[in-house]
């Protein structure tokens, strides 16, 4: 793990925040980095005591590298990554290694590991994948605990579990099946607390919405190199190309004027669940209201562990908000029966 932590693909994560929206834009989110989180997940993997030595090495490598494919603003940039590269961050491990200015793959080779097999564990196609792709798993057990511990002022209180407590019940043979329901319940309660906090924090959702909007506007100008940047580098690039959006986001001049359950919207609401369609609606709103393209943004996503779109929430953020834009959006989505 120590050797992997020194590679470019992992060191780069020092400049990518644990929270999708960085804490220097939103004060009430985690101050931790994806680098700290990745090493934390790696340490949890070392608690596994069964199986072969090679499986243990493979799991630890995948644990440390599970976030290495993330671009700046994790999850927010996934839509752009899929459009430019054809896949999302879970499948971008090979891309990250290929873009490394050093021979990072040689570290894996020293331990007899193959990058493609490590990537298959991260992607979910390997027998060891449940340890990184379940609920809970090494990744989200560390993620939730670390978030709660590193939000300024600890507004969510103390975590109800220790990551090592849950990890101790995981194994190479049985994956996460041995975790007691009581511990699962503690993790799930904290998970809901963290994501409820994020989705109810107006500044966080404004940041998520407008960063996503910036990437949709710039998708024709950005190249694959964008996904090797840290958060501040990426934001400076946005500032260069969309100075109004970056400046007004930094100055907290945007407001959420619509926060609605997806199931309460009508008509063309289905379009909001498709990133490409989301950009179309944003463009339509700008044309109809005469607003600049940087002045408006939409988010539609799921705030809890629910797979069906009726559980999603829709946010509309606008610079110097007006009722006209809100009313126009509602008119556009009111032409048929509610989504269900």
Order of alpha helices (4+ residues) and beta strands (2+ residues): alpha-alpha-alpha-alpha-alpha-alpha-alpha-alpha-alpha-alpha-alpha-alpha-alpha-alpha-beta-alpha-beta-beta-alpha
